[in-house]
């Protein structure tokens, strides 16, 4: 199982970014993938999860209306569109999946929002 995130970077307050999580090594269409974030000095928190392309989603209250998750079964990739970003969203964003009872994580991608 491998998860590779990309798309992070530096953006000004109010800006947008789209993160990608390219997955391999498991049946993508039936898996439930999650995005987490961890800000400096804070605990890691769940941002959003999705069960395959067009499947059920669950958003943390803090990102509802700003973030949109989507999946592409053909590319085995999950996307996280982040709009109206604020400095408090600065964090390392990581992709996660549980396969056969084991948690797998990507390396994470840094998102920095400047004021």
Backbone as a printed PyTorch tensor [residue, N CA C, xyz], in Angstrom:
tensor([[[  0.8530,  -1.1900,   0.0000],
         [  0.0000,   0.0000,   0.0000],
         [  0.8820,   1.2310,   0.0000]],

        [[  0.5530,   2.1450,  -0.8780],
         [  1.3100,   3.3880,  -0.9440],
         [  0.3570,   4.5550,  -1.1830]],

        [[  0.6020,   5.6350,  -0.4450],
         [ -0.1470,   6.8680,  -0.6010],
         [  0.8530,   7.9950,  -0.8090]],

        [[  0.6630,   8.7700,  -1.8650],
         [  1.5870,   9.8580,  -2.1660],
         [  0.7900,  11.1430,  -2.3430]],

        [[  1.0170,  12.0840,  -1.4250],
         [  0.3250,  13.3600,  -1.4930],
         [  1.1360,  14.3670,  -2.2970]],

        [[  0.4320,  15.3140,  -2.8720],
         [  1.0660,  16.4210,  -3.5730],
         [  0.0960,  17.5910,  -3.6110]],

        [[  0.6190,  18.7500,  -4.0040],
         [ -0.2340,  19.9070,  -4.1850],
         [ -0.1660,  20.9510,  -3.0960]],

        [[  0.5730,  20.6800,  -2.0340],
         [  0.6910,  21.6740,  -0.9870],
         [  1.5500,  22.8460,  -1.4330]],

        [[  1.6040,  23.8700,  -0.5880],
         [  2.4230,  25.0270,  -0.9070],
         [  2.0320,  26.2120,  -0.0630]],

        [[  2.4790,  27.3670,  -0.4960],
         [  2.2170,  28.6240,   0.1960],
         [  1.1410,  29.3880,  -0.5730]],

        [[  0.1340,  29.8340,   0.1560],
         [ -0.9510,  30.5720,  -0.4650],
         [ -1.3740,  31.6950,   0.4650]],

        [[ -1.8740,  32.7570,  -0.1010],
         [ -2.3380,  33.8680,   0.7140],
         [ -3.7330,  33.5820,   1.2550]],

        [[ -4.0480,  34.2470,   2.3390],
         [ -5.3710,  34.1240,   2.9480],
         [ -6.4560,  34.4030,   1.8980]],

        [[ -7.4630,  33.5330,   1.8730],
         [ -8.5190,  33.6510,   0.8790],
         [ -8.2700,  32.8560,  -0.3890]],

        [[ -7.0620,  32.3410,  -0.5220],
         [ -6.7030,  31.5940,  -1.7170],
         [ -7.1560,  30.1540,  -1.6750]],

        [[ -6.7610,  29.4090,  -2.7130],
         [ -7.1720,  28.0170,  -2.8630],
         [ -5.9830,  27.1300,  -3.1920]],

        [[ -6.1150,  25.8690,  -2.8400],
         [ -5.1640,  24.8350,  -3.2200],
         [ -5.9340,  23.5540,  -3.4740]],

        [[ -5.3870,  22.6990,  -4.3220],
         [ -5.9550,  21.3680,  -4.5060],
         [ -4.8810,  20.3370,  -4.2070]],

        [[ -5.1460,  19.5300,  -3.2100],
         [ -4.2330,  18.4480,  -2.8460],
         [ -4.6470,  17.1700,  -3.5570]],

        [[ -3.6560,  16.3340,  -3.8450],
         [ -3.9030,  15.0370,  -4.4580],
         [ -3.2910,  13.9470,  -3.5950]],

        [[ -3.9490,  12.8010,  -3.6050],
         [ -3.4220,  11.6280,  -2.9110],
         [ -3.5120,  10.4580,  -3.8850]],

        [[ -2.3740,  10.0730,  -4.4260],
         [ -2.3140,   8.9590,  -5.3720],
         [ -2.1150,   7.6670,  -4.5930]],

        [[ -3.0150,   6.7070,  -4.8020],
         [ -3.0150,   5.4800,  -4.0110],
         [ -2.6830,   4.2650,  -4.8630]],

        [[ -2.0760,   3.2830,  -4.2390],
         [ -1.7860,   2.0240,  -4.9260],
         [ -1.6620,   0.9050,  -3.9040]],

        [[ -1.8310,  -0.3210,  -4.3810],
         [ -1.6380,  -1.4720,  -3.5140],
         [ -2.8880,  -2.0020,  -2.8410]],

        [[ -4.0300,  -1.4480,  -3.1570],
         [ -5.2830,  -1.9440,  -2.5830],
         [ -6.4260,  -1.6100,  -3.5370]],

        [[ -7.6040,  -2.1600,  -3.2370],
         [ -8.7680,  -1.9200,  -4.0850],
         [ -9.3280,  -0.5410,  -3.7820]],

        [[ -8.9690,   0.3960,  -4.6230],
         [ -9.2900,   1.7970,  -4.3760],
         [-10.7890,   2.0420,  -4.2930]],

        [[-11.5570,   1.4290,  -5.1770],
         [-12.9810,   1.7480,  -5.2980],
         [-13.7920,   1.3540,  -4.0710]],

        [[-13.2880,   0.4570,  -3.2560],
         [-14.0450,   0.0340,  -2.0760],
         [-13.4590,   0.5500,  -0.7730]],

        [[-12.3920,   1.3070,  -0.8640],
         [-11.7140,   1.7810,   0.3460],
         [-12.3020,   3.1060,   0.8250]],

        [[-12.0810,   3.3870,   2.1020],
         [-12.4840,   4.6670,   2.6810],
         [-11.2060,   5.4440,   2.9730]],

        [[-10.9880,   6.4880,   2.2220],
         [ -9.7730,   7.2910,   2.3890],
         [-10.0830,   8.5540,   3.1700]],

        [[ -9.1200,   8.9760,   3.9420],
         [ -9.3020,  10.1440,   4.7950],
         [ -8.1440,  11.1290,   4.6010]],

        [[ -8.4610,  12.3880,   4.7610],
         [ -7.4410,  13.4420,   4.8650],
         [ -7.4100,  13.8960,   6.3210]],

        [[ -6.2000,  13.9590,   6.8500],
         [ -5.9620,  14.4990,   8.1820],
         [ -5.0500,  15.7090,   8.0440]],

        [[ -5.0150,  16.5200,   9.0880],
         [ -4.0450,  17.6060,   9.1310],
         [ -3.5030,  17.7340,  10.5480]],

        [[ -2.2770,  18.2200,  10.6080],
         [ -1.6500,  18.4680,  11.8980],
         [ -0.9360,  19.7990,  11.8480]],

        [[ -1.4320,  20.7290,  12.6340],
         [ -0.8220,  22.0500,  12.7260],
         [  0.2930,  22.0090,  13.7710]],

        [[  1.2320,  22.9300,  13.7040],
         [  2.3290,  22.9580,  14.6700],
         [  1.8130,  23.0250,  16.1050]],

        [[  2.2760,  22.1020,  16.9340],
         [  1.9010,  22.1110,  18.3320],
         [  0.5090,  21.5930,  18.6310]],

        [[ -0.1660,  21.0680,  17.6210],
         [ -1.5230,  20.5840,  17.8280],
         [ -1.6360,  19.1110,  17.4550]],

        [[ -2.7160,  18.4910,  17.9270],
         [ -2.9640,  17.1020,  17.6010],
         [ -3.4390,  16.9750,  16.1630]],

        [[ -3.1880,  15.8120,  15.5980],
         [ -3.6870,  15.5340,  14.2620],
         [ -5.2040,  15.4230,  14.3080]],

        [[ -5.8630,  15.9930,  13.3090],
         [ -7.3100,  15.9590,  13.2830],
         [ -7.8130,  15.5030,  11.9130]],

        [[ -8.9450,  14.8190,  11.9580],
         [ -9.5780,  14.3710,  10.7240],
         [-10.2280,  15.5540,  10.0240]],

        [[ -9.9500,  15.6840,   8.7400],
         [-10.5270,  16.7620,   7.9460],
         [-11.7510,  16.2730,   7.1800]],

        [[-11.5620,  15.1760,   6.4400],
         [-12.6510,  14.6650,   5.6250],
         [-12.3330,  13.2460,   5.1940]],

        [[-13.3820,  12.4630,   4.9360],
         [-13.2000,  11.1090,   4.4270],
         [-14.1460,  10.8600,   3.2780]],

        [[-13.7730,   9.9050,   2.4120],
         [-14.6150,   9.5600,   1.2790],
         [-14.4820,   8.0810,   0.9890]],

        [[-15.6410,   7.4690,   0.6300],
         [-15.6020,   6.0730,   0.2010],
         [-15.6930,   6.0620,  -1.3140]],

        [[-14.5550,   5.9540,  -1.9680],
         [-14.3900,   5.8740,  -3.4210],
         [-15.0070,   7.0470,  -4.1580]],

        [[-14.9060,   7.0150,  -5.4420],
         [-15.3960,   8.1070,  -6.2580],
         [-16.9110,   8.2250,  -6.1670]],

        [[-17.3940,   9.4110,  -5.8320],
         [-18.8280,   9.6470,  -5.7400],
         [-19.4990,   9.0080,  -4.5590]],

        [[-18.7160,   8.4490,  -3.6650],
         [-19.2820,   7.7600,  -2.5230],
         [-19.5910,   8.6860,  -1.3690]],

        [[-19.9210,   8.1140,  -0.2500],
         [-20.2830,   8.8990,   0.9170],
         [-19.0800,   9.6840,   1.4240]],

        [[-19.3610,  10.8490,   1.9720],
         [-18.3090,  11.7130,   2.4930],
         [-18.6550,  12.1680,   3.9050]],

        [[-17.6340,  12.5620,   4.6240],
         [-17.8230,  13.0950,   5.9630],
         [-16.8190,  14.2110,   6.1610]],

        [[-17.3210,  15.4140,   6.4640],
         [-16.4710,  16.5740,   6.6630],
         [-16.4510,  16.9960,   8.1270]],

        [[-15.2780,  17.4180,   8.5860],
         [-15.2080,  18.0560,   9.8940],
         [-15.9500,  19.3920,   9.8190]],

        [[-16.5840,  19.7810,  10.9090],
         [-17.3520,  21.0240,  10.9170],
         [-16.4920,  22.2360,  10.5330]],

        [[-15.2310,  22.1880,  10.8830],
         [-14.3530,  23.3340,  10.6590],
         [-14.0660,  23.6000,   9.1870]],

        [[-14.3320,  22.6220,   8.3200],
         [-14.0070,  22.8070,   6.9050],
         [-15.2290,  22.7420,   6.0070]],

        [[-16.3890,  22.5150,   6.5570],
         [-17.6030,  22.4420,   5.7420],
         [-17.8050,  23.7650,   5.0080]],

        [[-18.0880,  23.6580,   3.7170],
         [-18.2900,  24.8430,   2.9020],
         [-17.0160,  25.4050,   2.3040]],

        [[-15.8740,  24.9530,   2.7820],
         [-14.5810,  25.4270,   2.2540],
         [-13.8410,  24.3290,   1.5080]],

        [[-13.9390,  23.0980,   1.9830],
         [-13.2060,  21.9820,   1.3980],
         [-14.1640,  21.0570,   0.6660]],

        [[-13.6780,  20.4860,  -0.4380],
         [-14.4510,  19.5080,  -1.1910],
         [-13.5560,  18.3350,  -1.5430]],

        [[-13.9960,  17.1510,  -1.1830],
         [-13.2270,  15.9510,  -1.4970],
         [-13.8660,  15.2520,  -2.6960]],

        [[-13.0310,  14.6720,  -3.5320],
         [-13.5210,  13.9060,  -4.6700],
         [-12.5350,  12.8040,  -4.9770]],

        [[-13.0010,  11.8130,  -5.7250],
         [-12.1340,  10.6970,  -6.0650],
         [-12.2380,  10.3420,  -7.5250]],

        [[-11.1790,   9.7790,  -8.0650],
         [-11.1310,   9.3310,  -9.4520],
         [-10.6680,   7.8780,  -9.4490]],

        [[-11.6200,   6.9620,  -9.6460],
         [-11.2810,   5.5410,  -9.6210],
         [-10.2930,   5.1700, -10.7230]],

        [[-10.4050,   5.8230, -11.8700],
         [ -9.5250,   5.4890, -12.9880],
         [ -8.0720,   5.8350, -12.6850]],

        [[ -7.8780,   6.8580, -11.8640],
         [ -6.5180,   7.2950, -11.5290],
         [ -6.1120,   6.8680, -10.1190]],

        [[ -7.0140,   6.1780,  -9.4080],
         [ -6.7240,   5.8020,  -8.0130],
         [ -6.2350,   7.0070,  -7.2130]],

        [[ -6.9340,   8.0980,  -7.3600],
         [ -6.4960,   9.3440,  -6.7340],
         [ -7.6750,  10.0280,  -6.0550]],

        [[ -7.4020,  10.5620,  -4.8740],
         [ -8.3700,  11.3690,  -4.1510],
         [ -7.8660,  12.8010,  -4.1370]],

        [[ -8.7900,  13.7290,  -4.3250],
         [ -8.4380,  15.1450,  -4.3660],
         [ -9.1110,  15.8760,  -3.2020]],

        [[ -8.4330,  16.9060,  -2.7310],
         [ -9.0050,  17.7650,  -1.7050],
         [ -8.8910,  19.1990,  -2.1900]],

        [[-10.0220,  19.7560,  -2.6180],
         [-10.0680,  21.1500,  -3.0440],
         [-10.3110,  22.0150,  -1.8170]],

        [[ -9.4090,  22.9420,  -1.5810],
         [ -9.5000,  23.7910,  -0.3970],
         [ -9.6420,  25.2410,  -0.8390]],

        [[-10.7450,  25.8500,  -0.4910],
         [-11.0280,  27.2300,  -0.8740],
         [-11.1570,  28.1210,   0.3530]],

        [[-11.0540,  29.4110,   0.1150],
         [-11.1900,  30.4090,   1.1980],
         [-10.2860,  30.0590,   2.3740]],

        [[ -9.0470,  29.7630,   2.0640],
         [ -8.1150,  29.3430,   3.1040],
         [ -7.7660,  30.4940,   4.0390]],

        [[ -7.5820,  30.1280,   5.2980],
         [ -7.2050,  31.0910,   6.3260],
         [ -5.9220,  30.6070,   6.9970]],

        [[ -5.1980,  31.5130,   7.6450],
         [ -3.9290,  31.1130,   8.2760],
         [ -4.0620,  29.9340,   9.2380]],

        [[ -5.2170,  29.7930,   9.8900],
         [ -5.3700,  28.6790,  10.8380],
         [ -5.4330,  27.3300,  10.1480]],

        [[ -5.5010,  27.3170,   8.8390],
         [ -5.4860,  26.0480,   8.1050],
         [ -4.0600,  25.5880,   7.7830]],

        [[ -3.0830,  26.3770,   8.1840],
         [ -1.6950,  25.9760,   7.9920],
         [ -1.4230,  24.6850,   8.7540]],

        [[ -0.9350,  23.6680,   8.0410],
         [ -0.7120,  22.3610,   8.6480],
         [ -0.0740,  21.4340,   7.6220]],

        [[  0.3570,  20.2880,   8.0970],
         [  0.7360,  19.2030,   7.2020],
         [ -0.5070,  18.3540,   6.9740]],

        [[ -0.8610,  18.1820,   5.7190],
         [ -2.0460,  17.4150,   5.3490],
         [ -1.6060,  16.0390,   4.8670]],

        [[ -2.2200,  15.0070,   5.4290],
         [ -1.8170,  13.6320,   5.1270],
         [ -3.0190,  12.7980,   4.7320]],

        [[ -2.7590,  11.8660,   3.8470],
         [ -3.7750,  10.9440,   3.3720],
         [ -3.6570,   9.6420,   4.1630]],

        [[ -4.7850,   9.0310,   4.4480],
         [ -4.8060,   7.8110,   5.2720],
         [ -5.8150,   6.8110,   4.7330]],

        [[ -5.4690,   5.5410,   4.8490],
         [ -6.4160,   4.4790,   4.5020],
         [ -6.1500,   3.2880,   5.4100]],

        [[ -7.2160,   2.5790,   5.7390],
         [ -7.0600,   1.3480,   6.5020],
         [ -7.3090,   0.1770,   5.5610]],

        [[ -6.3330,  -0.7100,   5.4850],
         [ -6.4340,  -1.8840,   4.6180],
         [ -6.1680,  -3.1210,   5.4540]],

        [[ -7.1320,  -4.0250,   5.4580],
         [ -7.0090,  -5.2750,   6.2280],
         [ -6.5930,  -4.9940,   7.6720]],

        [[ -7.2210,  -4.0150,   8.2720],
         [ -7.0240,  -3.7140,   9.6810],
         [ -5.7620,  -2.9250,  10.0120]],

        [[ -5.0390,  -2.5040,   9.0090],
         [ -3.7940,  -1.7660,   9.2560],
         [ -3.9050,  -0.3670,   8.6540]],

        [[ -3.4310,   0.6210,   9.4050],
         [ -3.4270,   2.0020,   8.9560],
         [ -2.2150,   2.2940,   8.0810]],

        [[ -2.4570,   2.9910,   6.9800],
         [ -1.3690,   3.4390,   6.1140],
         [ -1.4600,   4.9520,   5.9350]],

        [[ -0.2810,   5.5720,   5.8790],
         [ -0.2010,   7.0270,   5.7640],
         [  0.7290,   7.4170,   4.6300]],

        [[  0.4160,   8.5470,   4.0250],
         [  1.3460,   9.1390,   3.0940],
         [  2.3650,   9.9630,   3.8570]],

        [[  3.2770,  10.5810,   3.1170],
         [  4.3360,  11.3570,   3.7570],
         [  3.8530,  12.7430,   4.1820]],

        [[  2.7030,  13.1570,   3.6710],
         [  2.1590,  14.4550,   4.0160],
         [  2.6290,  15.5460,   3.0660]],

        [[  1.8330,  16.6030,   2.9940],
         [  2.2070,  17.7590,   2.1880],
         [  1.8980,  19.0210,   2.9930]],

        [[  2.8370,  19.9300,   2.9900],
         [  2.7220,  21.1390,   3.8100],
         [  1.8430,  22.1700,   3.1150]],

        [[  0.8870,  22.6890,   3.8570],
         [  0.0550,  23.7970,   3.4030],
         [  0.3050,  24.9710,   4.3400]],

        [[  0.7150,  26.0850,   3.7720],
         [  0.9690,  27.2830,   4.5600],
         [  0.1360,  28.4270,   4.0060]],

        [[ -0.6740,  29.0110,   4.8780],
         [ -1.5340,  30.1120,   4.4740],
         [ -1.0410,  31.3830,   5.1650]],

        [[ -0.6470,  32.3500,   4.3810],
         [ -0.1360,  33.6040,   4.9420],
         [ -1.2580,  34.6330,   5.0550]],

        [[ -1.1220,  35.4860,   6.0480],
         [ -2.1630,  36.4970,   6.2890],
         [ -1.9080,  37.7540,   5.4730]]])
